[in-house]
Amino acid sequence: MIHVSIKRVLAAATIKISKVDNYLAEPQVDAEILLAAVLQKNRSYLHTWPEASLSVLQNQQFNSYIARRERGEPVAYILGKKAFWDLELTITKDVLIPRPETEILVEYILQNFAISKKVKLLDLGTGSGAIALAIAKHRPSWQIVALDVCAKALAVAKNNAKQLKIINIEFILSSWMDNLKERERFDIIVGNPPYVAENNSYLMKGDVRFEPKQALIAVCNGLDALKKIIISAKKNLNNNGCIILEHGFDQNTAVTSLLLKNNFNDIVAIKDFSGHCRAIVGISR
């Protein structure tokens, strides 16, 4: 039997991935994540035991994963899971893959709203449930409602809540706030709506090619969903209620203008890990 070591298969897989898609920033990391999943080990094991052998079945499964990655399929869809905040979420092709940038929304809320405070929060376009679930885990006394227009996405979010044993979230099928109860009001409205313009070349690169377009694309230069949410949010926010929305790195000025035009005050820009303004906060008076 030919000795197929961890070191050998990782080196070959890294070359394959890097040749196929130059947009990938870390092909070696992708290869390590996939191999660790096959071996049911953590990534540090791969570096501690580089000469360890793969079984025939393990090598076949790993090659299958790499073939899918060579075609551009995201690691999260291949494995059916993705880490977000301190959770591991089940992910399908019906939902957007949670991004590290979106964690700044969770961080802002947990830092600025005390655990002892009674809060009612609305998560718009919940997708996999990432934002709602991360907050609900750390604020179990809060009342949280999570909306999505896609029934399949909502099913993924509900399944994640069940797996994580998080019970303080109500999931509702709705296009933004259309199906909320009449006069239902919240202390916080948070969301990561579609904000990529239809003609943006970003849509043709990397993992994004495989993600659901309705979770990514908005007309009017990417501002349509943000505009709709901001215009209609007032009627669902309590006085001094807070709206927190993720947006594109070059949309802060436009979104600030939308908030001001709709009588939101005390506007704050939230920067991502690269120093770009990627989310915005406004207060309803």
Secondary structure, 3 states (H helix, E strand, C coil): CCCCEHHHHHHHHHHHHHHHCCCCCCHHHHHHHHHHHHHCCCHHHHHHCCCCECCHHHHHHHHHHHHHHHCCCCHHHHHCEEEECCEEEECCCCCCCCCHHHHHHHHHHHHHCCCCCCCEEEEECCCCCHHHHHHHHHCCCCEEEEEECCHHHHHHHHHHHHHHCCCCEEEEECCCCCCCCCCCCEEEEEECCCCECCCCHHHHCHHHHHCCHHHCECCCCCCHHHHHHHHHHHHHEEEEEEEEEECCCCCHHHHHHHHHHCCEEEEEEEECCCCCEEEEEEEEC
